[in-house]
Amino acid sequence: MLPGADEDQQLNGATARGPRHLRRSRRGRHATRFRLRAPVPADIRRYAVGAVAVVAIGLSATLSASAGPAAVPANTAAFAVDAERPAAGEQASRNRARKPADSANKATPAPTKAAPAPAKTTPAPAATPPASTAAPSPTVHAPVGGLTQAEMNNAVAIIDVARQLSLPRRAAVVGIATALQESHLRNLANPNLPQSLQHPNEGVGYDYDSVGLFQQRPSWGSVDQLMNPHESARRFYAALAQIPGWEQQAVTIAAQMVQRSAFPDAYAKWEGLAQQIVDAVM
């Protein structure tokens, strides 16, 4: 057989068999070529996918630290999906990596608000000090019957004590008539009791050691007590209350029973003025 005849025969035979045989032969050659490549084990592919996922998560965390908290969930979810797909279906391409969206990686800068201009403060007007109000002075009764203001003030003190003790008006009349006779409603000191000179007074008297409105002696109390118009009047009323039926007695008799004066009838002449003073105050 001539050289090359065998090849021609084979070629002719193949031609005789037709193109289907030729296509089958070609598929066989391609199949053989692909079978020569060893398949990649599934464990290695899962490991590679897991490594890619770990690297992607690390990269996502790095981007999240600079881009803000909004980028973490988007990148993590994207890479987790890619990591799961090859392991489950074995169909995903090993060379494809999902690129995170730019909008998820870039944090939107917060708008900066311009600082407000400082408001102009108007100084508050100075507070006007309240008008000073003087403390109300105690009620001062105008003098009656020719008395001075000091004598009228002493008479008011005697009447006030009668009110405090809930005594009737007649007790005040008896007290005023007695003080008119003894001192003419003046708080008198006495040089015989030098201590009395240290108290406020409207003059001095020289009747033994008697002092005050009622000219009471030391047996009635201390000098401090007797030179106090209110306290001396209180002691006079305490002695008057000890006299039985004093309310029915004449003013001169009731006063004499308390004072034991050498001139018992002297008190009667002051009864009218005493009544006038009491009426003006009570």
Long-range contacts (C-beta under 8 A, 24 or more apart in sequence): 42-90, 45-86, 45-87, 45-90, 45-94, 46-86, 46-87, 48-94, 49-82, 49-83, 49-86, 49-87, 49-94, 50-83, 52-79, 52-82, 52-83, 52-97, 53-79, 53-80, 53-82, 53-83, 56-82, 56-83, 56-97, 60-100, 63-100, 63-105, 66-107, 67-104, 67-105, 67-106, 67-107, 68-107, 70-104, 70-107, 71-100, 71-104, 71-105, 71-106, 71-107, 74-100, 74-101, 74-104, 75-100, 75-104, 75-105, 141-280, 141-281, 142-280, 144-276, 144-277, 144-280, 145-273, 145-276, 145-277, 147-185, 147-277, 150-186, 150-202, 151-184, 151-185, 151-186, 151-202, 152-185, 152-277, 154-179, 154-185, 154-186, 154-187, 154-202, 154-213, 154-229, 155-179, 155-185, 155-277, 155-281, 156-281, 157-229, 157-230, 157-233, 158-213, 158-229, 158-233, 159-277, 159-278, 159-281, 159-282, 160-230, 161-230, 161-233, 161-234, 161-237, 162-233, 162-237, 163-282, 165-234, 165-237, 167-237, 167-241, 168-247, 169-278, 169-282, 170-247, 171-237, 171-240, 172-278, 172-282, 173-251, 173-271, 173-274, 173-275, 173-278, 174-240, 174-246, 174-251, 174-254, 174-255, 174-274, 175-233, 175-236, 175-237, 175-240, 176-270, 176-273, 176-274, 176-277, 176-278, 177-251, 177-252, 177-255, 177-267, 177-270, 177-271, 177-273, 177-274, 178-214, 178-236, 178-255, 178-258, 178-259, 178-267, 179-213, 179-214, 180-270, 180-273, 180-274, 181-255, 181-261, 181-266, 181-267, 181-270, 182-210, 182-213, 182-214, 182-215, 182-259, 183-212, 183-213, 183-214, 183-215, 185-213, 186-213, 187-212, 187-213, 187-227, 187-229, 188-212, 188-213, 188-215, 189-227, 193-218, 193-223, 195-223, 195-224, 196-223, 196-226, 196-227, 199-223, 199-224, 199-227, 199-228, 200-227, 201-227, 214-259
